Structure formats: structure tokens, C-alpha cells
């Protein structure tokens, strides 16, 4: 009898340990998925880096890589949610353990050979060296195997009867969140070209080494970086890393921006890495009258996660950025930029945005957990 009384006590530390590890593992996967979902185009670019590093640069199109990026973000997010809540624990713990068994040897190869600078596992939020990534994955693999082996000790936060609700709600949130960050600019900008950045200080004065590869050249291949960034006044930059794959959906609005610049004496250029033949074809197809300048494709992709995207500079400072789906309309430009909202810094609070993202994903989980608790109490 004594032996039976001690049994629950002796298993309690193991149960606490398993569930603690389960929640930590789930939250890490959720975080990894969220940062990829915030910037799916950035994840697509990281995939392209991998393809180039392994000599497979032309194997997949950008759109295919973007689909892969969304699938990876959604996969990590959904598994993270399941693991945190203890839902479908057998299948979830198996998939996460299998995933970590696959990626850990791969990150060891990255650490040894260094084909890319960083794995991109946490997007641009946390940059890890390849060795740091490997040891992080070793730790997560140990957690995943431990949780999988001791999964019977897991205490779920959601009852089995409403796990389908968890799946449905999570899928809807993930899809809408991904779509919003693809169709518009990322909700949070962790790159050096964020709104408010003084490009004169960062580029011309060399204060930010991450921008060392940023330059602007004219059609004669003369460096005009200082002229563009040093200009006193407003400048619109239509940024398109590759004009040949640029979206032409709102070309009329872009041309209206140029007409607006002519009316009020502002500058407007298209900044691209495409060659002269592609530029001529773009001009013929779109009726573009603005001038074209050249830059390297990598910083252009970093500057604005859209093709094309629109960047507004004032005295070399990034005032605002827009995706091609959010180009300012005529109603937004009913006066000089000094007097309209378009020409002002957007009202943005990063802390509130982070809190909003956290609530978006955690509140439904807390609500379902509360429903499960009440349901178990009633039963």
C-alpha cells in the first residue's frame, strides 16, 4: 500500500519536467514560425540563398520559394501551437522530433562548411552564427526526444473534443497573418532600411556596415549615391530588384505619383538591378516617364519587401514605405507632402505591435484552455 501511495509523488517531478519541456519546445516553434510569417518574403530570399549556395539557384522560381516559405512558417506555427497546448501529442511530438532529427545534422554541415552566413531560423529578429544554430538545435532535439519518449506524462491544456476547434482557429489566423504580410509590407521591420533610418549617416558616412553594399548608379554607370541621398527635399524611389518579375497591378497609381512629383517639384526614380533591355520593355509596357537608376539586387530586396515597392525619402531619411498594393491614391495626395499624411512618418509603436501579434496567437489558446478547464470541471 505504501508503494502505491508513493507512486504519484515519485512521478510528479517527471510529469512537471515533461510538460515544462513541452511548453518551452512549443513556444520556440511558435516564435520561429511567427518571425518567418511576419516576413515570408525574407524567408523566401533565405531559401534562395541556400539554393545558390548549393548550386541550385535556377531550380525553383521565386513564387515557388515563397510557397515553401509560407508552408515552413505555417508548419512551425501549427506544430508550436499543438505542442504548447498538448494537442495531438503523439503525432505532434513525433513530427517535431523527426523535424529536429533532420535539421540538426544539416546545421552541423552549415557550421562546418559555412555556405551561408546564418540559417535564418529566427528570421532577422535574432541572428545566430551557424555554430550557435547547431547547438540550439541540439538542445531542441534533446527536448523533442524527451517529450516524445515521455509523451504519456503530458497534461494537455485543451480537451480532445475541441482539438478540431484549435486546428480550425489556428489555421485561419495563420493563413490571414501570412496573407497580410505578403500582400502588404511586413508588420514589423527588423532590417536596417526601416522607417526613420537616416541613409546619409548609415550609407554615406558608413555608420551601418550592413549597408556597405548599397549604391546607386545612373545609366552611364556613374555613382550618384551622394546626389540621391544628399538631396534636400522629398524623393520617391520606386524600388524593383527585378523589373522582369515586378507586379504591374497598380501601374496607373505609380504613374500618378510621378505626375504628382512633377506638379510639386519632387524627385522620383525607379531603382532596379535589371538591365537596359528590361527597363525599355517596362517603360513601353507601363508608360513610365520617370528616370531609372541602378543598384544591387540584395540591398534593394532588403530595403522594401515588395516588387515593386515605393520608398519616400526626405533629406535622406526614410519617411515611409509602401507595397505595390498600398500605393498612395490621388485622395492621399491632395496637397504638398508637407501638409498631407503621406509625407509624414507613420504613427507606429513597435511595442504595441509586438503585443498585438502576441495577443493574436495567444488569446485564442488561452480561451480554448479556459473552455477545456471548465469542461473538465463540469465532467
N, C-alpha and C positions, 0 to 999 in steps of 0.2 A: 504493500500500500504506500509506503514511504517513497518507493521508487517512482510510482505513478504520480505522486504529488510533486516530486522534484522535476519531472519531465517538462512541464510547461515553462518552469522557471529557467531550466537549462537551455531551452530552445529560444527563449526571448531575445538574448543578445544576437543570435544568428538571424532571427526574424527582423530585428531592428537594422542589423547590418545589411541584409539583402535589400530591404526596402529603401534604406538610405542610398545605397549604391544605385538602385533602380532609378530613383528620382534624380540623382546627380547625372546619371547617364542620359536620362530623358531630357533634362534641361539643356545639357550640352548639345544634343542633337537638335533640339528646338532652336537654340541660339544660332547654331551653324546654318540651319535651314532658313531662319528669318533673315540673316545678313545676306545670304545668297538671293533670297526672294526680294529683298529691298533693291538689289542691283543685279537683276538677271542678265543684263547686257554685259556687265563686268565679269560675271561668271562665264558667259559665252566667250569673251575675249581671253579669259584664262584658259578655257578649253582650246582655243585657237593657238595659244602659246604652247600648250602641250603637244598639239598636232604638229606644229612647226619644229619643236624640239626633237620629235621622233621621226621627222621626215615625212609626215602625213598631212602637210598643210593644205593640199588640194582635195583631200578625201571627202570632207563634208563642207557643205555651204554654211554661210553664217546663220541662215534661218534654221538649219538642222541643228547646229550647235546651240542656238538659242532654245530650241525644244529640249535638248539634252540638259541645258542649264535649269530650265523650269522643272523638268522631271526630277533632277537631283535635289533641287530645293524642296519640292513637294514631298519627295520620298523621305528626306531627312526630317522635315517638319512633322509629317504624319507619324513616322516611327517615334519621334521625340514625344509627341503628344500621347501616343499609345503607351509608351514606356513610363512617362511621368504619371499617367493615370492608372497604370497597371492593367490596361485593356488588352485583350487577346495576348496574354503574357507569353504563352508558349510560342506562338508564331512570331511575335514581336521580338522576343529575346533571341530566338533563333536567327532571324533576319539581321538583327544588329550585330550579333556575334559573327555571322557569315560575312557581313559587310566589313567589319573590322579585320577579320582574317584575310580579306582580300586587299584592303588598302594599306595595312601595316607593312607587309613586305615591299609594296610599291614605294611607300615613303622612305623605306630604308634605301632602296635604289636611288631615289631622289637625293637623299642625304650623301650617298657615296659618290654619285656621278654629277650631281648639281646641274641637270639640264635646264631647270627653271629656277628663278631666284627664290620664290616661295610657292607653296602649294595652293594658296588661295582658299584654304578650308574655312577660314573665317572672313572671307571677302577682304575688304580694305579696312575693316574695323580693327582687327588685331593681325598684324603682320608677324609671322613666325619664320625663323630660319628653317631650312629643311631638317636639320637635326632636332630642333625644338618640336617640329611637327611629328617626327618619328617617335620621340619619347612621349609626346602627348598621346599618340595612337597606341603605344604600348600600354600606357595607363588605361586608356579607354577599352582596349582589348581585354585587359585583365578584369575590368569591371563587367564587361559584356559576358565573358565566360563564366564569371562567378554568378551573375544574375541568372544566366541560362541554366547552369547546373543546379542552383538552389531556387529555381522559379516557383516551386510549390510553397515556399515560405512567403511569397509575395502577397501583400494585402492590397487589393485594388481599391482605388478611390471612386470607381464607377461600377455599378452593379451590371451583371451580364445582360439583363433585359434591355438596358438602354445604351449598350455599346454602339448599336447601329446609329443612334442619335449623335453620339460623339463623332462617328465617322462622317455622317452627313454634314453636321455643322462645321467640322474641321475642313472638309473638302471644299465647302462653299467659301469659307474665309480664305483658304489658301489660294484658290483659283482667282477670286476677286482681288486679293492682295497682289498676286503676280501680274494680273492683267493691268492693274493700276500703275504698277512700276514699269511695265513695258510700254504702255501707251503714253505715259507721261514720264517725266524725269523721276529718278529715284527719290523716295520720300525723305531720305537722309543722304547727304553728300559727304563722303569721307575722303574725297580726293582733293589734291592741292588747288584745283581750279574752282573752289566753291564760291558762292556769292559773298562779296565783301573782300575778296583777295585783291591786293594791290599788285598787279602784274609788273609795274615798274620796279618795285622793290624786289619782288620774287624772281623775275626773269632778268631785267636789265642790270640790277645790282647783284644778282647771283645769290640772293639770300635763301633761296629754296633749291637745294641740289636736285630735288625731284623734277624740277622744271628745266634742267640743263639742256634737254633735247628739244626745247621749244624754240622755234624760229619762224619767221615769216619772210618769204621771198616773193618778188614780183615776177612778171613774165619774162624778164631778162635775167632772172636768177640773181638779182641784186638783193642783198639783205635789207629789208625795210622794217625789221622788228622795232627798232627805236622810233621810227616815224609813226608807226601804228600805235604802239603802246604809249608813246610820249605825247600824243596829240591831246591838246586841251579842248575838251568838249565831248560830245556823245559820238560813239561809233557802234554801228550794228555789224556784227560778224555772223554771217550765215556759215555755220561750220558743218562741212560734209567730208568726212575722211575719204569716202569713195562716192563720187557723183554717179558712177555707173550703177550703183545699187541704192541710190537715195530715193526716198519716198516723195512722189510728186503730188500727193493728195491736196496739199494746201498751197500750191504754187501761186495761185492768184493772190492769196493773202501775203505771201512773201514779196511778190511784185508790188503790192500796195504799200508794203513797208518801204520799199525803195522810193516809190513816188512820194511818200511822206517825208523821207530823208531829203529828197530834192527840194520839197516845199519849204522845209525849215532849216536847210543848210547843214544837215548832219551827214556824216560819212557812213557808207555801207559797202562791205566787201564780202565776197564768198571766199572762205578759207578752205582749201582742199589739198589732198595729196594726189589727185588724179591728173593725168597728162593733158596736153593741149587738145588732142583729138576728142577726148571725153568732154572737155569743157565746151568745145564748139558744139558738140551734139546736145549737151544740156542747154546751152543758150538757144539753139534752134528750136528745141522741143518746148522750152518754157517761156521764151521771150525775155530772158534775163537781160537787163541793161546794166546791172552792177558789175564792177570790176572783180577780177579773180586774182587771188594770191595763193601762194603755195606754202604748205607746212608738212611736217612729218605726220604720218597717219596715227602713230601711237599717242602723242600728246593731244591730237585732235579727238581721238576716241575717248581720251581721259577728260577732256575739257567739258564735253556735253554728251550724255548717253542717248543720243538720237542722231539719225541720219536722214535729213539734216536737222540741226538744232540751231537756235538763234541765241546769240550772246550779246548783251548790251554792256558796253564799256563807257565809263565817264572818267576822264583824266586817268585812264589806265586801270581803273578799278572795275571789277566785275559787279555790275549793279543787279542784273537779273539774267535768267536763262529760261528758254522755253523749248519744249519738244516741237516737232513739226505739227503735232496735233493741237498745240496750245498757242499757236502764233497769235499775237495781239490783233484784234479786229479793228475795223475803222472806228467803231464806237469807243475803243480804248485809246484812240489817238486823236481826240478832238481838240488838240492844242499842242503847244510845245512840250517837250518832255519834262521841263522844269515844273510844269503845272498839272501833269496827269500822273495817275498812279503807275502807269507803265514805266515811267522814268525814275521811279523811286525804289529803294530797297524793299523787298517784300517783308511783310511782318511775319517773322518766323522765330519760334522758340524751340531750339533743339531738344531741351529737356522735356517740354510738353509733348513733343513729337514722339520721343522715346517712350514716355509714359503712355501715350495713346496706343502705340504699337503693342506695348506690354499688355495693356488692358484688352486690346482687340483679341489677343490669343488666350490670355489667362482668365478673363471674366467668364467666358462660356465653360471653361474647365471647372472653375470654382462653382458655377451654378449647377453643372451636372453632378459634381461631387456632393454638393448640398442635397440635391434631389435623391442621390443614391443613399446618403446617410439617413434622410427622412424615411425613405422606402424600407431600409433595413430595420429602422426603429419600429415602424408600423408592423412589419412582419414578425 
